[in-house]
């Protein structure tokens, strides 16, 4: 608790890392790799009905322990039957569920109103009361003095919605077919064939936060510790045109990871004119198509996701008579329009797309797979994917402690000369003949 109260959740990890720097067992530059995994919150997996029901129960039980006489005067007799047990094992029709939700909403609104009118102001600061207040803001609204349940489209997005009154930071995360309520942790480690592979950064975030959102924080923390790498190996989730250019410009880092190929139908068809086939004359603010025609409009703008972009239009008089128009555009306006990122981001993206098709890229990128072994070790040894505490700050403390423990284990193995574990093979594949 003292570590959290003084914002020193990473004290143990940072102290160990500083000693490793002094011993030259971890150093700046070289190669590092980053990956993320989920961490389940230490709470039940509640739906919206269960969440509001349990929030009301927790508030009532907390108040009953602190101000029993006051609560006894405020609670209607039906509350004792309604909230006598947890919201489990009940089956309702949609109509019954909505009626119950709005009844619970009215009860909670009545309780909060009584608390805020009470002379005992300290009741407002109780964790259960604050949780009830925040859950009620998200789940209910008042219409003509009636408490209404917020339907789809009228409540916060999944990344902001509270799913458990006991952990207000736990959020819904989704990655392909996997969904969980809790957090996400990003681990960064060195790639050193000769020395120990040690964790240099830990980032704990809310579950919906994307990998691309985490990368600038990872690199900023590495810069603060003077442990930036020359090459940073990541998976596709971390790589954007902006990160490619900013990593190079701000930190002199070669960000190595697969990028999404151009999504246009021309690029997918393999016979049309993709954006990469156009020559961009940045100095003169124009583009030249594969047939040698020069663009007309050049409009700089900013995309809704924040990236600086350029809209480039070609002239109808050139495109409409071009013999290659069917391979270039299907627009009814009979002219080609392309959208590109601002120069540093466009060039970084085109360079990355070209590089990932080379054998050298595939050879270098093989080293990224080792971070999956680190996550596996952290899961098996320390239970990384299950939060032991509630709340983002305490969960972050757990992850820093986990990283410190993994570093100590790896140092011991390295000093003892123990070989690193290899990728596990099934019994059948282990029988495969070795290449000559």
CORMO-V504514 format. One record per residue. N is the residue number from 1. RES is the residue in three letters. PSI is psi as a letter, one per 40 degrees, with the letter a starting at -180 (* if undefined). OMEGA is omega in degrees with one decimal (* if undefined). BURIAL is + if it has 16 or more other C-alpha atoms within 10 Angstrom, else -. Layout:
N/RES/PSI/OMEGA/BURIAL  N/RES/PSI/OMEGA/BURIAL
//
This chain:
1/UNK/d/179.1/-  2/UNK/d/178.0/-  3/UNK/d/179.9/-  4/UNK/d/-176.9/-  5/UNK/d/-178.9/-  6/UNK/e/178.9/-  7/UNK/f/179.7/-  8/UNK/f/-176.5/-  9/UNK/d/-177.8/+  10/UNK/e/-175.0/+  11/UNK/d/-178.3/-  12/UNK/d/-179.3/+  13/UNK/d/-177.3/+  14/UNK/d/179.9/+  15/UNK/d/177.9/-  16/UNK/d/-178.9/-  17/UNK/d/178.3/+  18/UNK/d/177.1/-  19/UNK/d/178.6/-  20/UNK/d/176.6/+  21/UNK/d/179.8/+  22/UNK/d/179.2/-  23/UNK/e/179.9/-  24/UNK/f/175.2/-  25/UNK/e/171.9/-  26/UNK/h/-174.6/+  27/UNK/i/-179.0/+  28/UNK/i/179.4/+  29/UNK/a/-170.8/+  30/UNK/a/-179.2/-  31/UNK/i/173.0/+  32/UNK/i/-178.4/+  33/UNK/i/-176.2/+  34/UNK/i/172.3/+  35/UNK/i/-176.1/+  36/UNK/i/173.3/+  37/UNK/i/-177.3/+  38/UNK/i/173.2/+  39/UNK/h/-178.0/+  40/UNK/h/177.9/+  41/UNK/i/-178.5/+  42/UNK/f/-179.7/+  43/UNK/i/174.5/+  44/UNK/i/177.7/-  45/UNK/g/-175.2/-  46/UNK/i/165.4/+  47/UNK/a/-173.4/-  48/UNK/d/177.8/-  49/UNK/d/-178.8/+  50/UNK/d/-179.0/+  51/UNK/d/-177.8/+  52/UNK/d/178.9/+  53/UNK/d/-178.0/+  54/UNK/d/176.0/+  55/UNK/d/178.6/+  56/UNK/d/179.6/+  57/UNK/d/-178.6/+  58/UNK/d/179.1/+  59/UNK/d/-180.0/+  60/UNK/d/-179.8/+  61/UNK/d/178.8/-  62/UNK/d/179.6/+  63/UNK/d/-179.9/+  64/UNK/d/178.8/-  65/UNK/d/-173.6/-  66/UNK/d/-178.3/-  67/UNK/g/-175.0/-  68/UNK/d/-178.2/-  69/UNK/d/179.2/-  70/UNK/d/-178.6/-  71/UNK/d/179.2/+  72/UNK/d/179.1/-  73/UNK/d/-175.3/-  74/UNK/d/-170.3/-  75/UNK/h/172.8/-  76/UNK/i/-175.8/-  77/UNK/d/-176.7/-  78/UNK/e/178.5/-  79/UNK/d/-177.5/-  80/UNK/d/177.9/-  81/UNK/d/-175.8/-  82/UNK/d/-173.8/-  83/UNK/f/-179.1/+  84/UNK/d/-179.2/-  85/UNK/i/-177.4/-  86/UNK/i/-179.3/-  87/UNK/g/-177.6/+  88/UNK/i/171.9/-  89/UNK/e/-179.7/-  90/UNK/i/177.1/-  91/UNK/h/-178.2/-  92/UNK/i/168.1/-  93/UNK/i/179.9/-  94/UNK/d/-179.9/-  95/UNK/d/179.1/-  96/UNK/d/179.7/-  97/UNK/d/-179.5/-  98/UNK/d/178.3/+  99/UNK/d/179.7/-  100/UNK/d/179.1/+  101/UNK/d/-177.7/+  102/UNK/d/174.0/+  103/UNK/d/176.7/+  104/UNK/d/178.1/+  105/UNK/d/178.5/+  106/UNK/d/178.0/+  107/UNK/d/-179.5/+  108/UNK/d/178.2/+  109/UNK/d/177.9/+  110/UNK/d/-179.7/-  111/UNK/d/179.1/+  112/UNK/d/178.8/+  113/UNK/d/179.2/-  114/UNK/d/179.8/-  115/UNK/d/-176.5/+  116/UNK/e/175.6/-  117/UNK/e/-174.5/-  118/UNK/i/176.5/-  119/UNK/d/-178.8/-  120/UNK/g/-173.8/-  121/UNK/d/-176.8/-  122/UNK/e/179.7/-  123/UNK/d/-178.1/+  124/UNK/d/-176.5/-  125/UNK/e/178.1/-  126/UNK/h/179.1/-  127/UNK/d/-178.7/-  128/UNK/d/179.1/+  129/UNK/d/177.4/+  130/UNK/d/177.4/+  131/UNK/d/178.0/+  132/UNK/d/-179.7/+  133/UNK/d/-177.5/+  134/UNK/d/177.6/-  135/UNK/d/-178.6/+  136/UNK/d/176.6/+  137/UNK/d/-177.7/-  138/UNK/d/-169.7/+  139/UNK/e/-173.9/+  140/UNK/i/170.8/+  141/UNK/i/-177.9/+  142/UNK/h/179.1/-  143/UNK/h/-179.2/-  144/UNK/f/177.1/-  145/UNK/e/175.2/-  146/UNK/h/178.8/-  147/UNK/h/-177.6/+  148/UNK/i/177.5/+  149/UNK/h/-179.2/+  150/UNK/h/178.5/+  151/UNK/i/180.0/-  152/UNK/h/-178.3/-  153/UNK/e/-178.7/-  154/UNK/e/175.9/-  155/UNK/i/-177.5/+  156/UNK/i/176.7/-  157/UNK/i/-175.6/-  158/UNK/d/-176.9/-  159/UNK/e/179.0/-  160/UNK/e/-173.6/+  161/UNK/h/176.1/+  162/UNK/h/-177.2/+  163/UNK/e/177.8/+  164/UNK/h/178.1/+  165/UNK/e/-176.9/+  166/UNK/e/177.5/+  167/UNK/g/-174.7/+  168/UNK/e/178.9/+  169/UNK/e/-177.6/+  170/UNK/h/-177.8/+  171/UNK/i/179.3/+  172/UNK/h/174.8/+  173/UNK/i/179.1/+  174/UNK/h/174.5/+  175/UNK/h/-172.7/-  176/UNK/b/-176.0/-  177/UNK/e/-175.6/-  178/UNK/h/175.2/-  179/UNK/i/-179.5/-  180/UNK/i/175.3/+  181/UNK/h/-177.9/+  182/UNK/b/-168.9/+  183/UNK/i/174.4/+  184/UNK/h/-179.9/+  185/UNK/h/178.8/+  186/UNK/h/178.3/+  187/UNK/h/176.1/+  188/UNK/h/-178.3/+  189/UNK/i/177.7/+  190/UNK/i/173.4/+  191/UNK/g/-174.7/+  192/UNK/h/-178.7/-  193/UNK/d/-175.6/-  194/UNK/d/-175.8/-  195/UNK/a/178.6/-  196/UNK/i/176.3/+  197/UNK/h/-169.6/+  198/UNK/i/-179.9/+  199/UNK/h/-176.8/+  200/UNK/e/179.3/+  201/UNK/i/176.4/+  202/UNK/h/176.0/+  203/UNK/h/176.2/+  204/UNK/h/-175.3/+  205/UNK/i/173.8/+  206/UNK/i/-173.2/+  207/UNK/d/-176.8/+  208/UNK/e/-178.3/+  209/UNK/h/-176.2/+  210/UNK/i/177.1/+  211/UNK/d/-178.2/+  212/UNK/d/175.6/-  213/UNK/d/-176.0/-  214/UNK/d/-171.8/+  215/UNK/d/178.6/+  216/UNK/d/178.5/-  217/UNK/d/178.4/-  218/UNK/d/-176.9/+  219/UNK/d/177.5/+  220/UNK/d/178.7/-  221/UNK/d/176.5/+  222/UNK/d/177.9/+  223/UNK/d/178.8/-  224/UNK/d/179.8/-  225/UNK/e/-175.4/+  226/UNK/f/-179.8/-  227/UNK/f/179.6/+  228/UNK/i/176.9/+  229/UNK/i/168.7/+  230/UNK/d/-178.2/+  231/UNK/h/-176.4/+  232/UNK/h/-176.9/+  233/UNK/h/-177.7/+  234/UNK/i/175.1/+  235/UNK/a/-171.6/+  236/UNK/d/-177.6/-  237/UNK/d/-178.1/+  238/UNK/e/-167.8/+  239/UNK/h/170.1/+  240/UNK/i/176.8/+  241/UNK/d/179.2/+  242/UNK/d/-179.1/+  243/UNK/d/177.8/+  244/UNK/d/-177.8/+  245/UNK/d/-176.6/+  246/UNK/d/177.3/+  247/UNK/d/179.5/+  248/UNK/d/-174.3/-  249/UNK/d/-173.5/-  250/UNK/d/-172.8/-  251/UNK/e/-176.5/+  252/UNK/f/179.6/-  253/UNK/h/171.3/+  254/UNK/h/-180.0/+  255/UNK/h/-174.3/+  256/UNK/h/178.4/+  257/UNK/i/-179.1/+  258/UNK/i/176.5/+  259/UNK/i/179.7/+  260/UNK/h/176.7/-  261/UNK/i/-178.3/-  262/UNK/h/-172.9/-  263/UNK/e/-175.3/-  264/UNK/i/-179.9/-  265/UNK/d/178.6/-  266/UNK/d/179.7/+  267/UNK/d/-179.0/+  268/UNK/d/-179.2/-  269/UNK/d/178.1/-  270/UNK/e/179.8/-  271/UNK/e/178.7/-  272/UNK/a/179.8/+  273/UNK/h/177.0/+  274/UNK/i/179.5/+  275/UNK/d/-179.5/+  276/UNK/e/179.0/-  277/UNK/e/-179.3/-  278/UNK/i/176.0/+  279/UNK/h/-179.8/-  280/UNK/h/177.8/+  281/UNK/g/-172.1/-  282/UNK/d/-177.3/-  283/UNK/d/-177.4/-  284/UNK/e/177.9/-  285/UNK/g/177.8/-  286/UNK/i/176.3/+  287/UNK/i/179.7/+  288/UNK/h/-176.5/+  289/UNK/i/-179.7/+  290/UNK/e/178.1/-  291/UNK/e/175.3/-  292/UNK/e/-179.9/-  293/UNK/i/-176.9/-  294/UNK/i/-177.5/+  295/UNK/i/176.8/+  296/UNK/c/-175.8/+  297/UNK/i/173.4/+  298/UNK/h/-175.9/+  299/UNK/h/177.1/-  300/UNK/i/-176.5/+  301/UNK/a/175.7/-  302/UNK/h/-178.5/-  303/UNK/i/-178.8/-  304/UNK/d/178.5/-  305/UNK/e/171.0/-  306/UNK/e/-176.7/-  307/UNK/i/173.3/-  308/UNK/h/-176.2/+  309/UNK/i/178.2/+  310/UNK/h/172.4/+  311/UNK/h/-178.6/-  312/UNK/h/178.8/+  313/UNK/i/172.4/+  314/UNK/i/-174.5/+  315/UNK/h/-179.2/+  316/UNK/d/-178.0/-  317/UNK/d/176.8/-  318/UNK/d/-173.7/+  319/UNK/d/-173.3/+  320/UNK/d/-179.5/-  321/UNK/e/-177.9/-  322/UNK/h/-179.7/-  323/UNK/e/-178.8/-  324/UNK/e/-174.1/-  325/UNK/d/-178.3/+  326/UNK/d/176.6/-  327/UNK/e/-173.3/-  328/UNK/d/-177.2/+  329/UNK/i/174.5/+  330/UNK/e/-176.9/-  331/UNK/i/178.8/-  332/UNK/d/178.8/-  333/UNK/e/178.9/-  334/UNK/f/172.9/+  335/UNK/i/-176.7/+  336/UNK/h/174.3/+  337/UNK/h/175.8/+  338/UNK/i/176.3/-  339/UNK/h/-179.9/-  340/UNK/i/172.8/+  341/UNK/i/174.3/+  342/UNK/i/-167.2/+  343/UNK/d/-175.8/+  344/UNK/d/-178.3/-  345/UNK/d/177.3/+  346/UNK/d/-178.2/+  347/UNK/d/178.3/+  348/UNK/d/-179.8/+  349/UNK/d/179.5/+  350/UNK/d/178.3/+  351/UNK/d/-179.6/-  352/UNK/d/178.7/+  353/UNK/d/178.4/+  354/UNK/d/-176.7/-  355/UNK/d/-174.5/+  356/UNK/e/176.1/+  357/UNK/e/-176.0/-  358/UNK/i/175.5/-  359/UNK/d/-179.5/-  360/UNK/d/178.4/-  361/UNK/d/-177.8/+  362/UNK/d/179.7/-  363/UNK/d/179.8/-  364/UNK/d/-173.2/-  365/UNK/e/178.0/+  366/UNK/d/-177.6/-  367/UNK/d/-179.1/-  368/UNK/d/-175.4/+  369/UNK/d/-178.2/+  370/UNK/d/-179.5/+  371/UNK/d/177.6/+  372/UNK/d/175.0/+  373/UNK/d/177.0/-  374/UNK/d/177.8/+  375/UNK/d/178.5/+  376/UNK/d/178.7/+  377/UNK/d/-179.9/-  378/UNK/d/179.2/+  379/UNK/d/-176.4/+  380/UNK/d/-173.2/-  381/UNK/d/-171.8/-  382/UNK/e/-178.6/+  383/UNK/f/-174.6/-  384/UNK/d/-173.5/+  385/UNK/e/177.5/+  386/UNK/h/179.0/+  387/UNK/h/178.8/+  388/UNK/e/-176.7/+  389/UNK/i/-179.6/+  390/UNK/h/-179.8/+  391/UNK/i/-177.0/+  392/UNK/d/-176.0/+  393/UNK/d/-179.0/+  394/UNK/d/177.3/+  395/UNK/d/176.7/+  396/UNK/d/176.4/+  397/UNK/d/177.9/+  398/UNK/d/-176.2/+  399/UNK/d/174.8/+  400/UNK/d/178.9/+  401/UNK/d/176.8/+  402/UNK/d/-179.5/+  403/UNK/d/178.1/+  404/UNK/d/179.7/+  405/UNK/d/178.8/+  406/UNK/d/178.9/+  407/UNK/d/179.1/+  408/UNK/d/177.8/-  409/UNK/d/-178.3/-  410/UNK/d/175.4/+  411/UNK/d/178.8/+  412/UNK/d/179.2/-  413/UNK/d/-178.7/-  414/UNK/d/179.7/+  415/UNK/d/178.5/-  416/UNK/e/179.2/-  417/UNK/f/179.5/-  418/UNK/h/179.8/-  419/UNK/i/177.5/-  420/UNK/i/177.8/-  421/UNK/i/178.4/-  422/UNK/i/177.9/-  423/UNK/h/-177.3/-  424/UNK/i/177.3/-  425/UNK/i/174.3/-  426/UNK/i/-179.9/-  427/UNK/d/-179.6/-  428/UNK/d/-178.9/-  429/UNK/d/178.3/-  430/UNK/d/179.2/-  431/UNK/e/-175.8/-  432/UNK/h/179.8/-  433/UNK/h/179.2/-  434/UNK/i/178.6/-  435/UNK/i/-178.7/-  436/UNK/*/*/-
//
